[in-house]
Amino acid sequence: MPIIEHEATLKAEPQAVFELISRVEPFVDLTEAVKAIEALGDERYRWHVRVAGFKLQFEVQVTDIQPPNHFAWRSLTGVPNRGRYTLTPTEDGTRLHFKLEYELKNRLLEKAVSGTTRSIVHRLSNEIVGNVERTLAR
């Protein structure tokens, strides 16, 4: 599985960061790519996303919540993936580590989109982290 990782330091306490990133439905306000998130019950959510001109829909299950240390999920439908936010206290606030693993069933397709996917996810991650910082600064 290809892995995409992103790290940033936020000037906020881990609990404040965790409370913001673990509230799934309002996550739609953190990036323009996420158009809607529907709660399906039992920590399951349907995401409606538009990335690079493509509309995607997938369901995820929250698999691990350990406040304020980490928040993890895995896909139930769509592109197989799993991800995790890990938060570590620092002198300046909180170190946020994002890790996403995904699988495309076709190796040629995986090679072709790997660089583009990394770029898009990194850009979206930067957008989300920036919006988290702005929200916490209010």
C-alpha positions in Angstrom: 0.0 0.0 0.0 1.4 3.4 -0.9 1.7 5.7 2.2 1.3 9.5 2.3 2.4 11.3 5.4 2.3 14.9 6.5 3.5 16.6 9.7 2.9 20.1 11.2 3.2 21.8 14.5 0.2 23.7 15.7 0.2 26.4 18.4 -2.5 24.8 20.5 -2.8 22.1 23.2 -3.3 18.5 22.0 -6.8 18.3 23.5 -8.0 21.4 21.5 -6.5 20.0 18.3 -8.0 16.5 19.0 -11.4 17.9 19.7 -11.4 19.7 16.3 -10.0 16.9 14.1 -12.1 14.1 15.7 -15.5 15.8 15.0 -16.0 14.2 11.7 -19.2 15.9 10.3 -17.9 19.5 10.7 -14.7 18.4 9.0 -16.4 19.6 5.8 -15.5 23.2 7.0 -11.8 22.5 6.9 -11.4 21.9 3.2 -13.2 22.9 0.0 -12.6 19.3 -1.4 -15.0 17.8 1.1 -18.5 18.6 -0.1 -20.5 16.7 2.5 -20.2 14.1 5.3 -23.2 12.0 6.3 -23.3 10.2 9.7 -24.4 6.6 9.2 -24.3 5.5 12.8 -21.8 3.3 14.7 -18.9 5.7 14.0 -19.5 5.3 10.2 -19.6 8.2 7.7 -20.2 8.7 4.0 -17.9 11.3 2.5 -18.6 13.2 -0.7 -15.4 14.7 -2.1 -14.4 16.5 -5.2 -10.6 16.3 -6.0 -8.9 17.3 -9.2 -12.3 17.5 -11.0 -13.4 14.0 -9.9 -16.3 13.3 -7.6 -15.7 10.6 -5.1 -17.9 9.0 -2.5 -16.8 6.5 0.1 -17.7 5.2 3.5 -15.3 5.1 6.4 -15.4 3.5 9.9 -13.6 5.2 12.8 -11.5 2.4 14.2 -9.6 3.9 17.1 -10.1 7.0 19.2 -7.6 7.7 22.0 -8.1 11.3 23.2 -6.0 13.4 22.8 -3.4 11.1 21.2 -4.8 9.6 18.0 -7.8 9.2 15.8 -7.9 6.5 13.1 -10.2 5.2 10.4 -10.5 2.7 7.5 -12.6 2.7 4.4 -15.6 0.4 4.0 -16.3 1.3 0.3 -14.5 3.1 -2.5 -10.7 3.1 -2.7 -9.3 0.9 0.1 -7.6 3.1 2.6 -6.8 3.7 6.2 -5.5 6.7 8.0 -4.5 8.1 11.3 -3.9 11.5 13.0 -1.3 11.2 15.8 -0.9 14.1 18.2 2.2 14.7 20.3 2.7 17.6 22.8 5.6 19.9 22.1 7.0 23.0 23.7 5.2 25.1 21.0 1.9 23.2 21.1 1.1 20.0 19.3 2.9 18.0 16.6 0.2 16.6 14.2 1.2 13.6 12.1 -1.2 12.5 9.4 -0.7 9.1 7.7 -2.8 7.7 4.9 -2.4 4.3 3.3 -4.4 3.5 0.2 -4.5 0.7 -2.4 -5.4 0.8 -6.1 -6.1 -2.6 -7.5 -4.2 -2.0 -10.6 -0.4 -1.6 -10.3 -0.1 0.4 -13.5 -2.8 2.8 -12.4 -1.2 3.0 -8.9 2.2 4.0 -10.5 0.5 6.5 -12.8 -1.4 8.3 -10.0 1.0 7.9 -7.2 2.8 11.3 -7.7 -0.4 13.1 -8.4 -2.2 11.6 -5.4 0.7 12.5 -3.1 0.6 16.1 -4.4 -3.2 16.4 -4.0 -3.3 14.8 -0.5 -0.4 17.0 0.6 -2.1 20.1 -0.6 -5.4 19.1 1.1 -3.5 18.3 4.3 -1.9 21.7 4.2 -5.3 23.3 3.7 -6.8 21.4 6.6 -3.9 22.1 8.9 -4.1 25.8 8.1 -7.8 25.9 8.7 -7.4 24.0 12.0 -4.8 26.6 13.1 -7.1 29.5 12.2 -10.1 27.9 13.9 -8.1 27.3 17.1 -6.7 30.8 17.0 -10.3 32.3 17.3 
